Amino acid sequence: MDEMDFPTPDVTVDSVTPEELKARIDAGEELTILDARMQSDYEEWRIDGENVESINVPYFEFLEDEIDDDVLGRIPDDREITVLCAKGGASEYVAGTLKERGYEVEHLEDGMNGWARIYERVEVDRYDGSGTLYQYQRPSSGCLGYLVVDGDEAAVIDPLRAFTDRYLDDVDDLDVDLTYAIDTHIHADHISGVRALDAVGVEGVIPEASVDRGVTYADEMTLAADGDEFEVGDATIETVYTPGHTSGMTSYLIDGSLLATGDGLFVESVARPDLEEGDDGAPEAAAQLYESLQERVLTLPDDTLIGGAHFSDAAEPAEDGTYTAPIGQLEEEMDALTMDEDDFVELILSDMPPRPANYEDIIPTNLGQQEADDEEAFELELGPNNCAASQESLAGD
């Protein structure tokens, strides 16, 4: 049964929007979520948080007129329950069956698909370069992007195709022109928005070093080589080649204040090295990552902010709500950044999470080797990014 085919409950079920649920979580409200998806989907990807109690009971447990007492016994009856599913159909049905039995319930509109459409823009308070810098945050997958604005110009780094219109609306609201759309590398967890923005007149920029992977649209893009600079008002974005996560991995130093590291270095971990050449090529890529970190990243001033392209559940946000941290702080907190090369390689190969969902389709789509319409692209990138080398945080180790 497709979850959207469920009958409408005989009782009225209140709903909560994904944005409202996110605001309640951020406010520290204690929440109990009943996730009605299949166990495999739940284990791969779910809404979590320190103030969130999450329970998984698949929707099919509620299809019988007489629901098993063991099932109902797993669901608290002394507090409000928020029921969710993939798209919102099964959750409304499950919430209705529970309400008929006296439970206080609501359901999440559009389910996890709606959750995946939340995209927030947060100002980076500690940025001290020209203009203003924002960090885009997608809580469902941990994807991060950056918007630097100065004068009447702007540039976005690591845009997502699913939010192409959002970037255009934001620059309209800020009364500036979006001059550049820049990628740090060929992403494996989401569909890049660089080509979509380039198609509407924004200058698309990809790393020159990524072209050898088989990019089919390189002639349509501006290719960024190590040391190249892009001007946004009075702010300068400098290209810094930092291979390791991939052979073409490139960081961008935004007006000397924040290094957008893509998937090279995160506030809680370092990059995984196996998404381009697999397990066989991972040791060599890990050694290359070590060299990039030691010679290109950690040589920057200690107060230079690091901003990756992702964050995981193990990451702690800064006081301004962004996932950024000064290099000096990360060196103090992350032993991996002060290890010798052999120990570093051994560490990051020892605890890698599962590879991103659908990465074998996402990578060739980002290379231009296969096509996906907007709906297919959105479906491909649902789930966690899993781009870090560690299951847990390496900061504070």
N, C-alpha and C positions, 0 to 999 in steps of 0.2 A: 504493500500500500504506500503510495506517495503521500508524504506528510501533508501536502496541500489538499488532499482529498478527504480529510477528516470532516465529519459532520460538525455543524455549529453547535456548541453546547446549549442545553436548554436553559441555563442560567447565564446571567450577564457576567462576563469576566473582565475585570479592569486590565488595562495594558500599561506598560511603561516603555518609553522610547529608549533606544540605546544611549542617546545623549543624556537623558535623565538618569539612567542607571549608572553611567560613568560618573556623573556629578555626585551621586550619592556615595559611590565608592571613594572618590577623591575627598569627600567631606568626612570620611571616617565612619560613616554609618555602618552598623553591623547588619550584614545581609546574609540570607540563606538562599542559595540558588539550587533549584532542582533541574539538572540537565537531563533532558529526555532523549538525547541522541544515543546512538549505539556506543557500547563501551569502548570500542577501538577509536572512534572519533573523539570521544571524551578524553581518552588517555593522551591522544596526540595534541589536543588543542582545546582549551577551555578558559573561562573567565575565572581568574584567581585574584587573591589579595589577602593581606594580613587580616582584614576585617570581613572577609568573605568565607562563609562555610559552603562548600560545594558538594552536592550529592548527585550521584549518577544512578538514575533508574530509567532504563529505556522505555520509550512510549508504548511498546507492545505489551508491557506488563499491565497496562490500563485498558486494554481492549475488551476484556471479559466483563460481563455485568457484575460478577463477584470478584473483586480484586483480592488477591491473596493477602491475608493478614500480615505475612512477613514483609510484603512490599510496603503496606501502609505503616508498618512498624518502623521503617527506615526514614519516614518523613515526619519531622517535628510538627506537632499540632498546637504549640504554644507561642507561635510567632508567624509573621507573614512570610510566605514562600514566593519567590520569583521563579517561574517555570520558563525554561528556554529550550529551543530545538534548533534545527539548522535554518529554517526559513519562517517560522512563526505559526505554521498550521498545527503541527502536533502539540505544541506547547499550549495553545488555546484550548484544544480538546482535553489535554491532561489536566490543565488548571480547572476546567469546567467539572470534570469528574471528581476532583478533590473538593471543589467548592460545594458540590452537592452533598458531600460527606462532612461538611462543617469546617473545612480548612479555610484559613485566610490566605488567599492566593491572588497573584497577578501573573501576567505573562509578558515576555519580551517581544515587542513588535519586530517583525522581520528576522528574529532569531540571530544566529551567529553571522549571517550575511549582513544584517543591519549593523551589528557590532563592528564588522570589518569596514564599514563606510565611515566610521568616526575618524576624523583627521583634524588635529588641533595645531594651532600656530602659537608658539610661546616665545617671547622675546628673551634673548640671551643677555642677561643683565651685565655680566662681567666682560662682554665684548667691548674693547676700547679702541677699535679701529674707526675709520670714517663711516658715517651713516649708522644704520641700525641693522642688527642681525637677528633673524628669527630661526627657530628650530621647528620643523614640522614633525609631528609625532602621530604614528598610527598604532594605538595600543593593542589592536588585535594581533598584529604580526611583529611589532617592535621595530618597524621601519622608521628611519629618521631621514629628514632632508633639511636643507638650509636655504633661506632666502635672505640675501644681502641687498639692502636698499640704500642708495645715496643719491642726493640730487633728484633728478627725474628718471633715474635708471635703476634696474634691479637685475639680479641673476639668481636662478634657482639651481641648487646642486642636488643630484640624485632625486629627480622628480619621478613620481609614479604615474603611469598612464591612466590609472583609474581616477586620478584627481587633476587631470589636465584643465578642466574648467575651473577648478578651485584656484589654481595659480593665477589664471587670467582674471578671475573675479577679485582676488586679493590685490593684485597690482592696480586694478581699476579703482578699488577702494582707497588705495594708498596714493592714487593719482601719479603713478609712475609707469614707465614702459619696461616690459620684461625684455631685456636685451639678450641674455644668454640662458640656455638650458644645458647643464653640464653633468656628465656622468663620471663617476670615479672609476668604474670598471664594468665589465659584462656581468650583470647581476644574475644570481641563481635562484632567488626566492621571490622576485616580483617582476612584473613587466615594466620596463623603463618607459618614462614619459618623454624622453628627449626627442624621438622622432615625431611624436604627436604634436609637440610644441613647435618643432622646426617646421612642420607642415602649415602652421598658422602664422609664420613669419618671425618666430624667435630663432636666433642663431643656435643651432645644435652643436655641442662640443663633446667629443669622446676622446679618450686617450689614444694617442698615436700607437702606443705599445699594444693596444688591444686588437688592432686591425689584423694581426697575424693569426688570430684565432678563427678567422673566417667571416668577419663582418662584411655583409653584402652591400651596405649603403654608405661605405666610407667616403665615396666621392661626393656625397650630399652633405657631409658634416665638416666642421672645422676640427682638425686633428691637433690635440694638445700634446706637445713634447715637453720634456723636463726643462724647467726654466721659463717656459712661455708665460706671459702675463695677459690678463684680461681686465680692462678698466670698467668699473661701474661707478659713475660719478668720480669722486676722488678716491674711492677704495680700489685697491689692486688685489686681484686674485692670482696668486702665483702657483704654477704647476710644479708638483714635487713627485717625481717618480718613486713609488714605494712597492715594488713587486714582492710577492710572497703568497698572499691569499690567492691571487691569480698572477699570471705573467705580465698582465697589463695594468695591474692595480696602481692607481695614481691618486695622490692626495692633493688637496688645494689649500694653500695658506691664504686665508682671507685677511688682507690688510695687516699682516704680521701679528694678528691677535688670536685667531682660531684656525687650527688645522683640521679641515674636514677630511678624515682619514678613510672614508669609505668603510671597507671591511678589513682594514689593517690593524687598527687598535681601537678598542672600546673602553668605556669607563670601568668595565668589570672584567674584561678578558682581552685576549688577542685573537687574531683570525684563525680559522681552520684552513689547512693548506691542501685539502684533498678534492676540491670541487672541479678542478680543471684536468688534472692528470690521474685522479683516483688514488687508491692506496699506494700503488707502486711509485707514483711521483711525489707523494706527500713528504717524505724526508727531505728531498732536495728543495721543495718549495718552502718547507719550514726553515731550512738553513738560509734561504733567500730572504724570508720574512725577518729572521733574526738580524741579518745585515741591514735591511731597510730600517728596522726600528733603531738599531744602535747608531747607524751612520746618518740617517736622514731625518728621523723623528726626535730622538732623545737628545740630539745636539742642539735643538731649538731652546730658547730661553725657558726657564722653569715655569714662568707665568703664562706661557702660551697654552691656550685652551685646546683640549682634544675633544672633537665631536665626531663620533662614528656614524655609520649609516644604519646602525641597528642598536637596540638594547634588548636585554633578556629580562626574565622575571627576577633574576638575581641582581640586576642593576639598581643602584640607589640614585635617585635624582638629586641635583644640587638644590640649593635654597630657592633658586628662581624657577624650579620645576623642570629645568632642562637636564638632559643627560650629557653633561659636559664636565670636564675637570681639568685643572692645570697639570701640565706634564710633571712638574715636581711632586705633586700629590700622588700621581699614579706611580711614580718611581718608588715612593715611600711605601705605598700600599700593596704593590704587585711585585712579588719576588721574581716573577718571570722576566721582568724588565732588567734585573740586575744579575741574572744567571750567566754562566758561560754558555757557549753555543750548544755543546753536546747535551747539557742538562735541559736547556730550553727546548731543543728538538724532542727529547724524550718526554718532557712534560706535555707538550701540546699534542703529541700523538697518542697520549695515554688515555684520554677521557673525552673523545669527541662524541657529540650527540648524533642522532640519526641525521642523514642529509636532508636538506629542505624538501618538502613535499613537491612533487612534480618538477624537480630541477632539471630532469632530462628533457622536458618540453619547454621549460622557461628559458634555459640557456640558448637553444637554437632559435627561439622566438626573438630573444634579444639580439641575436646575431643577424637576424633577418633571413634566416634559412627556412623558417616555416611561419605560417600566419595564424593568427587567432583574432577573432572578432572581440568586441569589448566585453561581451558576456563571458566568452571562453577565457579571455585573459584574466578577468576577475576571479573566475572559478579556479584557475590554475594556482593563484597565489594565496588562496585561503589557507590559514594555518600559521605555525610559528616559523621564524626565519632560520633558526639553527645555523647561523653563520659563524658563531664563535667556536673556539677550539675546546671549550670546557662545558661540562654539564652545569657546574656551579660557578660562582664568582671566584676569580683569581685575586681580586682585590681584598686586602686584609688577610692574605694567607701567610 
